[in-house]
Amino acid sequence: MSLRPFALERYFARYEFSTPHLLSSSDCEALTLTELLSHASPADRLVWDNLSLGYTESPGHPVLRAAIAHDYPGLSPNDILTAVPEEAIYLAMRTLLSPGDHVVVTFPGYQSLYEIARSLGCHLHFWQSREEDGQWHFPLADLEALLAHNPTLVVVNFPHNPTGATLSPTEWQSLIDLVSRSGARLFSDEMYRGLEANRKPLPPAATLLPNALSLAGLSKAYGLAGLRLGWLATRDTDALSRLQTYKDYTTICSPAPVEHLALIALHNSEKLRLRALSILDQNRPLLAAFLSRYSHKISGALPAAGPVCFLRYHGPSASAFAEHTASSHGLMLLPSTVYDYGDSHLRLGLGRLSFPDALDRLSAALELQ
Ligand SMILES: Cc1ncc(COP(=O)(O)O)c(C=O)c1O
């Protein structure tokens, strides 16, 4: 079976660089190179200035992997493999799944989290998000029922793209217990970890289960999407070595400048995460005011965690409205059609400094309707 086009990425390819105002991005405001380097310690700056542009170590520089492992109590640098985040999903699915396997996966969701499994001939079972009074949640009873399919892999994504939902610590522990009892492996996409409105991230899955894989990276909470640097963390050394073998057929190793800039970012992790959180904090009340004013046209809740939320559009077609705002107002919105999730929702992203201006443009478009 072939891979279907990644609808969201194709949509961004069409609009992201041709539409002046973006209101649906999932990353937080990007740093400039100068800004990031201004945070470098004298020692890190010296390495940057003398960096050799040769090949790097395939699993990631040991110092970089040590800085990453710091965030995963009980894991060592050898439990980390660096990769482009999207590449890491590909490596994991190609390595861990075989045709005919059953896979349970959160839905709607980031397409590669299920599309690669589908292309391999796996059977997909969607753990659906439920919308009640504008709030999104993932009932654990639904997950428990899906585990009856005997999945090889359970794929979850919290904080969740696109709904902005997350689990409570108790629900997260119940999920871990359920998956562990089922005998399935857990793949946990934690790309938005660190962007919780309550400032209380869930412990990474890889620290809770010996064979779970946690995916994370610098694209969202660190404002460094263009570095294309992420990682997989797991205590399953056999799985990690199979992933490593597969990586020899994708990128082999990360670019040296990326590795060193990533290290500078991780050495300033608290500062950079607070920067992203403060942008979200500034934008949240603006979205709350917008929602109380336009609830008859667009309704929903602020994200519980992460920079995106998934709002109900009360007009006939969210995708037609998004086409209209792009062509007539220069405003890019993301309709739920790219998630294969009907035509009644729009994803909004609160992570950019331009959010207030872009939201004003959305208000103007709604006023003219
Ligand atoms: C849930 C999720 N996982 C993985 C990725 C991939 O991250 P990147 O685009 O940095 O490769 C994204 C990107 O939007 C995402 O939303």
The ligand as an SDF file (V2000), in Angstrom:
LIG
                    3D

 16 16  0  0  0  0  0  0  0  0999 V2000
    2.0070   15.8650   17.0350 C   0  0  0  0  0  0  0  0  0  0  0  0
    3.1940   16.1440   16.1630 C   0  0  0  0  0  0  0  0  0  0  0  0
    4.1740   15.2380   16.0830 N   0  0  0  0  0  0  0  0  0  0  0  0
    5.2520   15.4240   15.3060 C   0  0  0  0  0  0  0  0  0  0  0  0
    5.3940   16.5690   14.5620 C   0  0  0  0  0  0  0  0  0  0  0  0
    6.6030   16.7100   13.6720 C   0  0  0  0  0  0  0  0  0  0  0  0
    7.4320   17.7390   14.0820 O   0  0  0  0  0  0  0  0  0  0  0  0
    8.4240   18.4130   13.0250 P   0  0  0  0  0  0  0  0  0  0  0  0
    7.5310   19.1820   12.0820 O   0  0  0  0  0  0  0  0  0  0  0  0
    9.2810   19.3050   13.8160 O   0  0  0  0  0  0  0  0  0  0  0  0
    9.1580   17.3320   12.3150 O   0  0  0  0  0  0  0  0  0  0  0  0
    4.3990   17.5500   14.6050 C   0  0  0  0  0  0  0  0  0  0  0  0
    4.5060   18.7770   13.7990 C   0  0  0  0  0  0  0  0  0  0  0  0
    3.6300   19.5770   13.7060 O   0  0  0  0  0  0  0  0  0  0  0  0
    3.2630   17.3190   15.4150 C   0  0  0  0  0  0  0  0  0  0  0  0
    2.2490   18.2000   15.4910 O   0  0  0  0  0  0  0  0  0  0  0  0
  1  2  1  0
  2  3  1  0
  2 15  2  0
  3  4  2  0
  4  5  1  0
  5  6  1  0
  5 12  2  0
  6  7  1  0
  7  8  1  0
  8  9  2  0
  8 10  1  0
  8 11  1  0
 12 13  1  0
 12 15  1  0
 13 14  2  0
 15 16  1  0
M  END
$$$$
